[in-house]
Amino acid sequence: MKYLKAEISNSIIINKSEFITILFYIENNEQIDEYILYAKKKYPKATHYVTAWIRGENAEYASSNDDGEPSRTAGFPTLEVLMHHNLTNILAVTIRYFGGIKLGAGGLIRAYSKSVAEALKIASFYKLFKASKYFLKFPYHLIDKIEHLLGDSVSYINKEYLDKVTYEVVFLKNDINLLKDILHEIELIELEKETLHIDIKNEGN
């Protein structure tokens, strides 16, 4: 699952109506109400404040609200876009200022879907997962060889150069088997598993 790194907003104009989507990171239902109220205060006198949210480690909780738009033409399309991007703990509020031209059911679905999709394009995300950290300790002359073997299978948490080189790494692809290729050349200390977050930008958009 992917998590929103920071609040962002984006505005688009469709047939003279302005659609402003704000994305919020949420952890509980109380924050949902708070952020919706925040959006209403920031953009007063709008025609609609359409919402959709997903919450839970496995995205097990979700809901949407059309806020006066025809049923399933606003909130649900917004929710579908969020779900398609494998997101959780996120709230999308789309504020609409009506421009005088009716869009029809199909036009509304496309407009709200596009509004949240455009906001997601400029958002930053991270992933959370359980992983084991390792200390790899080896002589200087093995730096190139060790890094070649590790390739893109690890994320480097820290590098230290003292009497020997020490790398603190996390295996991103659970490819622990490659350690067998280098164990005879390094000293290895495994740390306990912990929850880590890896930053990603616009992945899958």
Residue frames relative to the residue before (quaternion, step in Angstrom):
aa qw qx qy qz dx dy dz
M 1.0000 0.0000 0.0000 0.0000 0.00 0.00 0.00
K 0.2957 -0.7457 0.5718 0.1721 3.54 -1.19 0.61
Y 0.2068 -0.7727 0.5940 0.0858 3.54 -1.15 0.80
L 0.4937 -0.6502 0.4947 0.2979 3.56 -1.07 0.78
K 0.3793 -0.7533 0.4968 0.2047 3.55 -0.85 0.99
A 0.8104 -0.0567 0.0783 0.5779 3.61 0.96 -0.81
E 0.6037 -0.5642 0.4247 0.3698 3.56 -1.18 0.59
I 0.0453 0.7807 -0.6224 0.0316 3.57 -1.01 0.83
S 0.1245 -0.7740 0.6130 0.0983 3.57 -1.28 0.35
N 0.0424 -0.7865 0.6161 0.0001 3.53 -1.20 0.59
S 0.1895 -0.7941 0.5730 0.0724 3.56 -1.07 0.80
I 0.0025 -0.7719 0.6357 0.0068 3.56 -1.09 0.79
I 0.2948 -0.7267 0.5921 0.1854 3.56 -1.25 0.49
I 0.0290 0.7791 -0.6244 0.0480 3.57 -0.88 1.01
N 0.8313 -0.1396 0.0398 0.5365 3.56 -0.56 1.20
K 0.7354 -0.4641 0.1904 0.4555 3.52 0.88 1.17
S 0.5922 0.5149 -0.3903 0.4815 3.61 1.24 0.01
E 0.2811 -0.7469 0.5769 0.1740 3.56 -1.00 0.82
F 0.1086 -0.7718 0.6255 0.0349 3.55 -0.94 0.99
I 0.0522 -0.7951 0.6040 -0.0184 3.56 -0.63 1.18
T 0.0829 -0.8022 0.5905 0.0308 3.59 -0.58 1.12
I 0.1035 -0.7610 0.6391 0.0412 3.54 -0.94 1.01
L 0.1771 -0.7734 0.6020 0.0897 3.56 -0.94 0.94
F 0.0836 -0.7992 0.5953 0.0032 3.58 -0.87 1.03
Y 0.3679 -0.6590 0.6001 0.2651 3.55 -1.22 0.58
I 0.0419 -0.8115 0.5828 -0.0063 3.61 -0.83 0.97
E 0.2149 -0.7710 0.5864 0.1243 3.54 -1.25 0.54
N 0.8044 0.0833 -0.0299 0.5875 3.60 1.20 -0.43
N 0.6778 -0.5165 0.3466 0.3921 3.58 -1.30 0.30
E 0.5840 0.5857 -0.3786 0.4154 3.58 1.10 -0.59
Q 0.6454 0.5232 -0.3213 0.4543 3.58 1.00 -0.77
I 0.5775 0.5856 -0.3784 0.4246 3.58 1.09 -0.64
D 0.6848 0.4739 -0.2812 0.4769 3.58 0.83 -0.98
E 0.6489 0.5309 -0.3199 0.4413 3.57 0.97 -0.84
Y 0.7031 0.4667 -0.2746 0.4609 3.59 0.89 -0.91
I 0.6083 0.5309 -0.3594 0.4679 3.60 1.08 -0.61
L 0.6452 0.5065 -0.3093 0.4811 3.57 0.99 -0.84
Y 0.6179 0.5462 -0.3264 0.4619 3.57 1.06 -0.81
A 0.6646 0.5023 -0.3017 0.4637 3.58 0.93 -0.89
K 0.6579 0.5125 -0.3127 0.4547 3.58 0.98 -0.80
K 0.6630 0.4858 -0.3041 0.4816 3.57 1.07 -0.71
K 0.6640 0.5071 -0.3066 0.4559 3.59 1.03 -0.76
Y 0.7845 0.1609 -0.0795 0.5936 3.57 1.07 -0.75
P 0.0539 -0.8490 0.5256 0.0055 3.60 0.38 1.25
K 0.8338 0.2610 -0.1894 0.4481 3.53 -1.35 0.41
A 0.3357 0.7164 -0.5339 0.2983 3.58 1.08 0.65
T 0.5902 -0.5902 0.4210 0.3551 3.57 -1.24 0.40
H 0.8055 -0.0117 0.0527 0.5901 3.57 0.98 -0.89
Y 0.1446 -0.7361 0.6533 0.1022 3.54 -1.31 0.57
V 0.0716 -0.8367 0.5428 -0.0163 3.55 0.16 1.33
T 0.0827 -0.8277 0.5551 0.0045 3.59 -0.86 0.93
A 0.0484 0.7464 -0.6637 0.0043 3.51 -1.34 0.49
W 0.0398 0.8130 -0.5791 0.0454 3.57 -0.96 0.80
I 0.1404 -0.7433 0.6493 0.0786 3.51 -1.34 0.54
R 0.0392 0.8054 -0.5889 0.0552 3.57 -0.96 0.85
G 0.6316 0.5396 -0.4097 0.3769 3.55 -1.24 0.52
E 0.6418 -0.5655 0.3641 0.3683 3.54 -1.12 0.70
N 0.7741 0.2401 -0.1303 0.5711 3.56 1.13 -0.72
A 0.5267 -0.6577 0.3849 0.3766 3.57 1.23 0.58
E 0.2715 0.8196 -0.4690 0.1863 3.57 1.09 0.74
Y 0.7267 0.3404 -0.2323 0.5496 3.59 1.24 -0.24
A 0.1581 0.7868 -0.5804 0.1382 3.59 -0.87 0.96
S 0.0727 0.7878 -0.6085 0.0619 3.53 -1.16 0.61
S 0.0929 -0.7836 0.6111 0.0630 3.55 -1.29 0.33
N 0.1401 -0.7818 0.6046 0.0604 3.55 -1.27 0.46
D 0.3640 -0.7600 0.5053 0.1860 3.59 -0.77 1.08
D 0.2005 -0.8300 0.4961 0.1573 3.60 1.27 -0.37
G 0.8199 -0.2803 0.1230 0.4838 3.57 0.70 1.07
E 0.5548 0.5575 -0.4141 0.4582 3.58 1.20 -0.23
P 0.6579 -0.4969 0.3606 0.4362 3.66 -1.15 0.41
S 0.6476 -0.5785 0.3406 0.3606 3.56 -1.03 0.89
R 0.8728 0.0559 -0.1026 0.4739 3.53 -1.04 1.06
T 0.5336 0.6077 -0.4285 0.4029 3.59 1.14 0.61
A 0.7732 0.3345 -0.1602 0.5143 3.61 1.21 -0.23
G 0.7745 0.3596 -0.2001 0.4804 3.57 0.43 -1.21
F 0.6918 0.4838 -0.2918 0.4497 3.57 0.84 -0.93
P 0.6421 0.4943 -0.3462 0.4727 3.67 0.89 -0.71
T 0.6141 0.5376 -0.3404 0.4668 3.57 1.08 -0.71
L 0.6595 0.5098 -0.2973 0.4657 3.57 0.94 -0.94
E 0.6332 0.5441 -0.3314 0.4396 3.58 0.98 -0.80
V 0.6381 0.5181 -0.3256 0.4673 3.58 1.01 -0.80
L 0.6479 0.5147 -0.3178 0.4629 3.60 0.93 -0.87
M 0.6738 0.4974 -0.2954 0.4596 3.57 0.92 -0.91
H 0.6223 0.5608 -0.3316 0.4339 3.57 1.05 -0.79
H 0.7173 0.4337 -0.2427 0.4883 3.59 1.13 -0.66
N 0.4683 -0.7192 0.4241 0.2891 3.59 1.28 0.37
L 0.3612 0.7481 -0.4662 0.3042 3.57 0.98 0.94
T 0.0011 -0.7681 0.6383 0.0499 3.53 -1.28 0.38
N 0.7934 0.2582 -0.2428 0.4949 3.55 -1.35 0.37
I 0.5381 0.5980 -0.4032 0.4361 3.55 0.92 0.97
L 0.1326 -0.7563 0.6374 0.0642 3.53 -1.16 0.78
A 0.1079 -0.7680 0.6286 0.0589 3.56 -0.96 0.92
V 0.0534 -0.7652 0.6415 0.0096 3.55 -0.87 1.03
T 0.0712 -0.7969 0.5996 0.0183 3.57 -0.67 1.11
I 0.1994 -0.7889 0.5783 0.0585 3.51 -0.60 1.25
R 0.0936 -0.8076 0.5807 0.0425 3.60 -0.79 0.98
Y 0.1354 -0.7289 0.6668 0.0756 3.51 -1.02 0.98
F 0.3606 -0.7742 0.4842 0.1900 3.56 -0.36 1.30
G 0.2676 -0.8097 0.5109 0.1081 3.56 -0.83 1.04
G 0.6645 -0.5391 0.3033 0.4193 3.57 1.25 0.16
I 0.6971 0.3990 -0.2647 0.5336 3.60 1.26 -0.19
K 0.3428 -0.7447 0.5361 0.2012 3.57 -0.68 1.11
L 0.3343 -0.7831 0.5008 0.1556 3.57 -0.92 0.95
G 0.3994 -0.6986 0.4977 0.3235 3.59 1.13 -0.45
A 0.7010 -0.4838 0.3125 0.4207 3.57 -1.26 0.37
G 0.6894 0.4789 -0.2894 0.4601 3.58 0.80 -0.96
G 0.6565 0.5188 -0.3068 0.4536 3.56 1.00 -0.82
L 0.6401 0.5187 -0.3223 0.4662 3.58 1.06 -0.74
I 0.6327 0.5287 -0.3326 0.4578 3.58 0.95 -0.86
R 0.6818 0.4803 -0.2898 0.4694 3.58 0.89 -0.92
A 0.6617 0.5268 -0.3092 0.4348 3.59 0.97 -0.86
Y 0.7045 0.4466 -0.2775 0.4767 3.60 0.82 -0.93
S 0.6196 0.5314 -0.3416 0.4658 3.58 1.05 -0.71
K 0.6721 0.4957 -0.2964 0.4633 3.57 0.93 -0.91
S 0.6315 0.5579 -0.3402 0.4175 3.57 0.96 -0.84
V 0.7133 0.4212 -0.2694 0.4912 3.60 0.82 -0.92
A 0.6168 0.5496 -0.3532 0.4389 3.61 1.05 -0.68
E 0.6536 0.5054 -0.3103 0.4703 3.58 1.00 -0.81
A 0.6313 0.5213 -0.3334 0.4675 3.59 1.05 -0.71
L 0.6496 0.5270 -0.3174 0.4467 3.58 0.98 -0.82
K 0.5988 0.5930 -0.3583 0.4018 3.58 1.10 -0.65
I 0.7564 0.3611 -0.2056 0.5051 3.60 1.06 -0.66
A 0.5332 0.6350 -0.4004 0.3900 3.59 1.29 0.04
S 0.3091 -0.7139 0.5948 0.2027 3.55 -1.31 0.45
F 0.1301 -0.8104 0.5706 0.0278 3.56 -1.02 0.83
Y 0.1126 -0.7552 0.6313 0.1359 3.53 -1.34 0.12
K 0.3395 -0.7171 0.5706 0.2117 3.53 -1.30 0.40
L 0.2299 -0.7440 0.6106 0.1444 3.55 -1.17 0.67
F 0.1844 0.7748 -0.5948 0.1089 3.56 -0.95 0.81
K 0.4955 -0.6213 0.5194 0.3142 3.52 -1.31 0.42
A 0.1156 0.7984 -0.5803 0.1115 3.55 -0.80 0.97
S 0.4194 -0.6797 0.5402 0.2652 3.55 -1.27 0.46
K 0.2612 -0.7386 0.5995 0.1637 3.53 -1.01 0.86
Y 0.1360 -0.7922 0.5931 0.0461 3.55 -1.11 0.79
F 0.2605 -0.6952 0.6422 0.1910 3.52 -1.26 0.60
L 0.0826 -0.7761 0.6246 0.0271 3.56 -0.75 1.08
K 0.0456 -0.8152 0.5769 -0.0232 3.58 -0.65 1.12
F 0.1657 0.8010 -0.5462 0.1804 3.58 -0.67 1.10
P 0.6244 -0.5481 0.3961 0.3910 3.63 -1.24 0.31
Y 0.6765 -0.5337 0.3405 0.3762 3.54 -1.23 0.57
H 0.6782 0.5316 -0.3149 0.3979 3.57 0.91 -0.87
L 0.6543 0.5134 -0.3156 0.4569 3.60 1.28 -0.15
I 0.3525 0.7748 -0.4777 0.2172 3.61 1.27 -0.03
D 0.7041 0.4664 -0.2825 0.4549 3.60 0.68 -1.06
K 0.6649 0.5142 -0.3069 0.4465 3.56 0.93 -0.90
I 0.6686 0.4987 -0.3021 0.4615 3.60 0.91 -0.93
E 0.6769 0.4870 -0.3032 0.4612 3.59 0.88 -0.90
H 0.6191 0.5318 -0.3448 0.4636 3.59 1.07 -0.66
L 0.6685 0.4983 -0.2999 0.4635 3.58 0.94 -0.86
L 0.6746 0.4957 -0.2946 0.4609 3.58 0.98 -0.83
G 0.1019 -0.8459 0.5156 0.0910 3.57 1.07 -0.76
D 0.7405 -0.3573 0.2890 0.4904 3.56 -0.90 -0.97
S 0.4217 0.7219 -0.4498 0.3142 3.59 1.22 0.46
V 0.7642 0.3193 -0.1813 0.5303 3.59 1.23 -0.25
S 0.2719 -0.6792 0.6435 0.2253 3.48 -1.41 0.26
Y 0.3434 -0.7541 0.5270 0.1888 3.57 -0.82 1.03
I 0.2540 -0.7742 0.5663 0.1239 3.57 -0.62 1.17
N 0.7883 -0.1207 0.1177 0.5917 3.58 0.99 -0.86
K 0.1265 -0.7582 0.6340 0.0846 3.54 -1.23 0.61
E 0.0381 -0.8065 0.5896 -0.0230 3.57 -0.87 0.99
Y 0.1274 -0.8050 0.5786 0.0321 3.55 -0.88 1.00
L 0.1401 0.7777 -0.5933 0.1539 3.57 -0.20 1.33
D 0.8027 -0.0926 0.0912 0.5820 3.61 -0.67 -1.00
K 0.7543 0.0880 -0.0736 0.6465 3.52 1.29 -0.57
V 0.5312 -0.5940 0.4879 0.3562 3.57 -1.31 0.18
T 0.0564 -0.7881 0.6125 0.0209 3.58 -0.95 0.90
Y 0.0911 -0.7808 0.6177 0.0238 3.57 -0.77 1.10
E 0.1768 -0.7307 0.6485 0.1198 3.54 -1.01 0.86
V 0.0448 0.8415 -0.5283 0.1035 3.56 -0.41 1.23
V 0.2106 -0.7210 0.6428 0.1503 3.52 -1.39 0.36
F 0.3590 -0.7340 0.5356 0.2135 3.56 -0.87 0.93
L 0.3002 -0.7981 0.5038 0.1380 3.56 -0.43 1.28
K 0.7756 0.3504 -0.1726 0.4958 3.56 1.03 -0.73
N 0.4552 -0.7067 0.4237 0.3373 3.56 1.30 0.32
D 0.4071 0.7137 -0.4649 0.3298 3.54 1.17 0.64
I 0.0241 0.8472 -0.5278 0.0552 3.54 0.72 1.14
N 0.5306 0.6635 -0.3987 0.3452 3.58 1.17 -0.48
L 0.6111 0.5695 -0.3718 0.4049 3.58 1.05 -0.60
L 0.5089 0.6340 -0.4274 0.3955 3.59 1.23 -0.24
K 0.5751 0.5992 -0.3766 0.4105 3.57 1.14 -0.59
D 0.6451 0.5447 -0.3187 0.4309 3.56 1.14 -0.64
I 0.7937 0.3035 -0.1487 0.5057 3.58 1.15 -0.52
L 0.4266 0.7386 -0.4488 0.2664 3.59 1.25 -0.15
H 0.6594 0.5169 -0.3253 0.4384 3.61 1.03 -0.64
E 0.7210 0.4256 -0.2415 0.4906 3.59 1.28 -0.19
I 0.7555 0.3309 -0.1851 0.5342 3.59 1.25 -0.18
E 0.3886 -0.6259 0.6060 0.3000 3.48 -1.44 0.17
L 0.1350 -0.8263 0.5465 0.0185 3.57 -0.81 1.01
I 0.0001 0.7604 -0.6494 0.0112 3.55 -0.97 0.95
E 0.2024 -0.7893 0.5699 0.1056 3.58 -0.60 1.12
L 0.2787 -0.7463 0.5817 0.1644 3.55 -0.98 0.89
E 0.6341 -0.5124 0.3966 0.4220 3.57 -1.25 0.21
K 0.5650 -0.5866 0.4563 0.3583 3.53 -1.23 0.54
E 0.0408 0.7872 -0.6148 0.0263 3.53 -1.07 0.71
T 0.5597 -0.5914 0.4528 0.3632 3.57 -1.25 0.34
L 0.0615 -0.7988 0.5984 -0.0105 3.53 -0.77 1.08
H 0.1877 -0.7578 0.5995 0.1764 3.58 -1.18 0.35
I 0.1870 -0.7680 0.6087 0.0679 3.48 -1.04 0.96
D 0.3626 -0.7498 0.5103 0.2144 3.58 -0.64 1.08
I 0.0023 0.7702 -0.6377 0.0058 3.52 -1.09 0.80
K 0.2288 -0.7753 0.5771 0.1166 3.57 -1.15 0.59
N 0.8691 -0.0844 0.0307 0.4864 3.54 -0.75 1.14
E 0.2927 0.7667 -0.5249 0.2259 3.59 1.03 0.68
G 0.8343 0.1892 -0.1543 0.4944 3.54 -0.86 0.99
N 0.5341 0.6162 -0.4301 0.3873 3.58 1.19 0.09
